[in-house]
Amino acid sequence: MLSNQSVYELEEYDGGFNCGVTASFVSYQDGRLWVGTSHSIVSRQGTLTVFRRAEDGNYAAANRRTGAKDTAWIRQFTMTIPDHAQGIAFFSEDGKDYLLLSTSHGRNKSSYYYLYEETISDEKAVLSPAAKIEMPPMAEEMVSDGAYTYCLFESAATCYSTGEGLRCEYPVDRICALINQLLVGSI
C-alpha cells in the first residue's frame, strides 16, 4: 500500500518469493516475470529465467516451492544470455516481437545492446539474434513504450563521473531515447 503523498513511501509489504536465481535485473511482459542474472563465474555467461503466474489449481504446489502466500510463480524457461547483462526491454515492430538486452563491461569499455527476435509460447522460448549495437560504457536498465526504448547509464553517478581513479571516460548524464524502428532497421 502506498501513502497518498507526492513522495511515495512503502507502508506495507506482504511478502515475496524465492525465485531460486540471483536477480540482477527484472522485467514483466505479457504475464511473465523475466529475471536476469548478470554473470556466472562458472559459465562466464548470464541467464534469463522466465516465470509465469500459476493457474488457480497450481497455487498449492507452487506455494510449497516458493513460500508465497497468495500468488505463485512457476519457472517456465531458463536460457543463456551474454555475460554482464544489466537490463531488458520488449517491443513489437512490423508484426514481430523483439527483446533488447543491455550489457556493461565496466567504466572504460563499450556497452553492447543485443537485439533478438522473440518467439515465445507456453512450450518454449526462442531468441534469434538480430543485431549487436555498440553503446557508451555502463549501460543499465531500459524500458520501451512501443515507439521508443529509454536507456539509463550508470556512468553519470557521482562516484563514476567525478571520483579519482573510478572516473568513466564518457559519462552519459541523461536518459537516452532510442527509436525502435531504427533499432530494427539496423538488422
Secondary structure, DSSP 8 states (H G I E B T S, - for coil): -B-SSSS--B---------SS--SEEEEETTEEEEEE---TTTSSEEEEEEEE--GGGHHHHHHHH--SS--EEEEEEEEE-TTEEEEEEEEETTEEEEEEEE---TTS-EEEEEEEEEE-SS-EEEEEEEEEEE-S-EEEEEE-SSEEEEEEGGGSHHHHT-TTT--SS---S-EEEEHHHHHHT-
